[in-house]
Amino acid sequence: MTEVLRLEHVSKSFGEKQVLRDINFSVDSGEIIGYIGSNGAGKSTTIKIILGLIDEYDGDVYVFGEKAKGTIDYKRRIGYVPEVSDMYDNLTAYEYISFIGMLYGIDSEKAVSKAKEMMEVFGISDALYGRIHTFSKGMRQKLSIVTGMLHNPDILFLDEPLGGIDANSVLVFKEIMQGLKTMGKTIFYSSHILEVVERLSDRILLLNAGEIVMDGTMEDVRKKRSDSTLETIFNEVTGFNDHKELADRFIASFMS
Ligand SMILES: Nc1ncnc2c1ncn2[C@@H]1O[C@H](COP(=O)(O)OP(=O)(O)OP(=O)(O)O)[C@@H](O)[C@H]1O
């Protein structure tokens, strides 16, 4: 196995607020990493640092063995499906795909024909000439998955990729992930849908308040904890067991 990603002592603050504290981990090629944590734990920030979208941070990030800061070469080998896609809404899907293809040096016709087939799989190829601002949330997300993979990346970063995606397409998506894994692709996957994370991941990294508090395979994790699902383990590790009281409080607030 070849190491494709390493974070050493990565810390990040926004103003006074420290978001990441001394993050250390490495990832080998072909691994599927489930990166989980509560809202605001710092998952997207970590991914953006790795991708070079945030460049002010402490510590070091190595991608494909090279220090990431100031380098852009590795970006061609990386795919990114962001949590919220920043698309050019006035473009048609066709135009957007051609544009993304161009950024990656893929001929426009080739990019569109590849993307059209991928869109067919997700049942949205009819929208190829539609303007993106007319797309539903799920359609946008599917287009984002298509464009994130168009250039056949070696590592794929998926930040909550299933938002708005229908149950049938989720099944297809899970099979795609398994297929990519068989091909030796590396997948770094962040999601709150723990049932999917549990099923897909070789390894779980759990981020709590900016620190990695768990790093292991599902088997390792289960051995250490008596609970059997990732959801209960997540609740336990993040010290969360008052959901009933919180729900009662929430209801009481608007009833008063
Ligand atoms: N550009 C920014 N400026 C200031 N604060 C930021 C910025 N980006 C993120 N933060 C803060 O950093 C913290 C971590 O945010 P991040 O988006 O990484 O969390 P996350 O784990 O991905 O959360 P979620 O599960 O809700 O998507 C949050 O408190 C957020 O408000």
Ligand as a Chemical Component Dictionary entry (heavy atoms), coordinates in Angstrom:
data_LIG
# 
_chem_comp.id                   LIG 
_chem_comp.type                 NON-POLYMER 
_chem_comp.pdbx_formal_charge   0 
_chem_comp.three_letter_code    LIG 
# 
loop_
_chem_comp_atom.comp_id 
_chem_comp_atom.atom_id 
_chem_comp_atom.alt_atom_id 
_chem_comp_atom.type_symbol 
_chem_comp_atom.charge 
_chem_comp_atom.model_Cartn_x 
_chem_comp_atom.model_Cartn_y 
_chem_comp_atom.model_Cartn_z 
_chem_comp_atom.pdbx_ordinal 
LIG N1  N1  N 0 -14.449 30.937 6.796  1  
LIG C1  C1  C 0 -14.748 30.798 8.078  2  
LIG N2  N2  N 0 -14.682 31.846 8.924  3  
LIG C2  C2  C 0 -14.956 31.728 10.232 4  
LIG N3  N3  N 0 -15.313 30.567 10.817 5  
LIG C3  C3  C 0 -15.403 29.478 10.040 6  
LIG C4  C4  C 0 -15.126 29.532 8.627  7  
LIG N4  N4  N 0 -15.286 28.297 8.114  8  
LIG C5  C5  C 0 -15.659 27.506 9.144  9  
LIG N5  N5  N 0 -15.721 28.202 10.296 10 
LIG C6  C6  C 0 -16.045 27.675 11.617 11 
LIG O1  O1  O 0 -15.257 26.537 11.845 12 
LIG C7  C7  C 0 -15.995 25.540 12.539 13 
LIG C8  C8  C 0 -15.912 24.253 11.770 14 
LIG O2  O2  O 0 -16.630 24.384 10.562 15 
LIG P1  P1  P 0 -16.676 23.188 9.496  16 
LIG O3  O3  O 0 -17.484 23.678 8.352  17 
LIG O4  O4  O 0 -15.312 22.695 9.235  18 
LIG O5  O5  O 0 -17.470 22.081 10.327 19 
LIG P2  P2  P 0 -18.073 20.677 9.844  20 
LIG O6  O6  O 0 -17.544 19.643 10.779 21 
LIG O7  O7  O 0 -17.828 20.461 8.401  22 
LIG O8  O8  O 0 -19.623 20.927 10.152 23 
LIG P3  P3  P 0 -20.976 20.400 9.439  24 
LIG O9  O9  O 0 -21.125 18.972 9.833  25 
LIG O10 O10 O 0 -22.027 21.255 10.037 26 
LIG O11 O11 O 0 -20.829 20.604 7.961  27 
LIG C9  C9  C 0 -17.413 26.097 12.722 28 
LIG O12 O12 O 0 -17.498 26.646 14.024 29 
LIG C10 C10 C 0 -17.494 27.192 11.691 30 
LIG O13 O13 O 0 -18.341 28.234 12.131 31 
# 
loop_
_chem_comp_bond.comp_id 
_chem_comp_bond.atom_id_1 
_chem_comp_bond.atom_id_2 
_chem_comp_bond.value_order 
_chem_comp_bond.pdbx_ordinal 
LIG N1  C1  SING 1  
LIG C1  N2  SING 2  
LIG C1  C4  DOUB 3  
LIG N2  C2  DOUB 4  
LIG C2  N3  SING 5  
LIG N3  C3  DOUB 6  
LIG C3  C4  SING 7  
LIG C3  N5  SING 8  
LIG C4  N4  SING 9  
LIG N4  C5  DOUB 10 
LIG C5  N5  SING 11 
LIG N5  C6  SING 12 
LIG C6  O1  SING 13 
LIG C6  C10 SING 14 
LIG O1  C7  SING 15 
LIG C7  C8  SING 16 
LIG C7  C9  SING 17 
LIG C8  O2  SING 18 
LIG O2  P1  SING 19 
LIG P1  O3  DOUB 20 
LIG P1  O4  SING 21 
LIG P1  O5  SING 22 
LIG O5  P2  SING 23 
LIG P2  O6  DOUB 24 
LIG P2  O7  SING 25 
LIG P2  O8  SING 26 
LIG O8  P3  SING 27 
LIG P3  O9  DOUB 28 
LIG P3  O10 SING 29 
LIG P3  O11 SING 30 
LIG C9  O12 SING 31 
LIG C9  C10 SING 32 
LIG C10 O13 SING 33 
# 
